[in-house]
Amino acid sequence: MIANLPFIAVAVLIGIGFAMVLLKRNMIKMIMGLGILEAAVNLFLVSLGYREGGIAPIFTSAPEGVEMVMPTVQALTLTNIVIGVATTALMLSFVMLIYKKYGTVNADEMRRLKE
């Protein structure tokens, strides 16, 4: 049970993230939901690469019989974090421009103002 705890946390975070993106009308809350989804993906990747008793893959003279954690998922997670920060900044800058034009960040109100 305790070994599956990270995967249960991933499922809960994905559920919360999707709920925020689909149910909230405030665009900033939608972006926060995307951030939660991103954190869930990062947790999932790190959980996949974990090995019980594993050591960091930076050692060149590792003892025999000792497993190393998977470095590929660590690199993917780091790349995902960098891309996530950049896209979040871009989305927030779009929300700022939308707020300047429409005076609101509520998606329903923007649709009404457009008509």
Backbone hydrogen bonds, N-H to C=O, Kabsch-Sander energy under -0.5 kcal/mol:
donor,donor_aa,acceptor,acceptor_aa,energy
4,N,1,M,-0.7
5,L,2,I,-0.7
8,I,4,N,-2.0
9,A,5,L,-2.4
10,V,6,P,-2.1
11,A,7,F,-2.0
12,V,8,I,-2.3
13,L,9,A,-2.6
14,I,10,V,-2.6
15,G,11,A,-2.2
16,I,12,V,-2.4
17,G,13,L,-2.8
18,F,14,I,-2.8
19,A,15,G,-2.2
20,M,16,I,-2.3
21,V,17,G,-2.3
22,L,18,F,-2.6
23,L,19,A,-2.6
24,K,20,M,-1.4
27,M,105,V,-2.5
30,M,26,N,-1.8
31,I,27,M,-1.9
32,M,28,I,-2.0
33,G,29,K,-2.0
34,L,30,M,-1.9
35,G,31,I,-1.9
36,I,32,M,-1.9
37,L,33,G,-2.2
38,E,34,L,-2.3
39,A,35,G,-2.1
40,A,36,I,-2.1
41,V,37,L,-2.1
42,N,38,E,-2.3
43,L,39,A,-2.5
44,F,40,A,-2.3
45,L,41,V,-2.5
46,V,42,N,-2.5
47,S,43,L,-2.4
48,L,44,F,-1.9
49,G,45,L,-1.6
50,Y,46,V,-0.7
54,G,51,R,-2.3
55,I,67,E,-1.7
59,F,56,A,-1.1
66,V,63,P,-1.3
67,E,65,G,-0.5
69,V,55,I,-2.1
70,M,49,G,-1.9
74,Q,70,M,-0.8
75,A,71,P,-2.1
76,L,72,T,-2.4
77,T,73,V,-2.3
78,L,74,Q,-2.2
79,T,75,A,-2.3
80,N,76,L,-2.5
81,I,77,T,-2.2
82,V,78,L,-2.0
83,I,79,T,-2.5
84,G,80,N,-2.4
85,V,81,I,-2.3
86,A,82,V,-1.9
87,T,83,I,-2.6
88,T,84,G,-2.3
89,A,85,V,-2.2
90,L,86,A,-2.0
91,M,87,T,-2.7
92,L,88,T,-2.5
93,S,89,A,-2.0
94,F,90,L,-2.0
95,V,91,M,-2.2
96,M,92,L,-2.1
97,L,93,S,-1.9
98,I,94,F,-2.5
99,Y,95,V,-2.6
100,K,96,M,-2.1
101,K,97,L,-1.9
102,Y,98,I,-3.1
103,G,98,I,-0.5
103,G,99,Y,-2.0
107,A,25,R,-2.6
107,A,105,V,-0.5
110,M,106,N,-1.8
111,R,107,A,-1.6
112,R,108,D,-1.7
113,L,109,E,-2.2
114,K,110,M,-1.6
115,E,111,R,-1.2
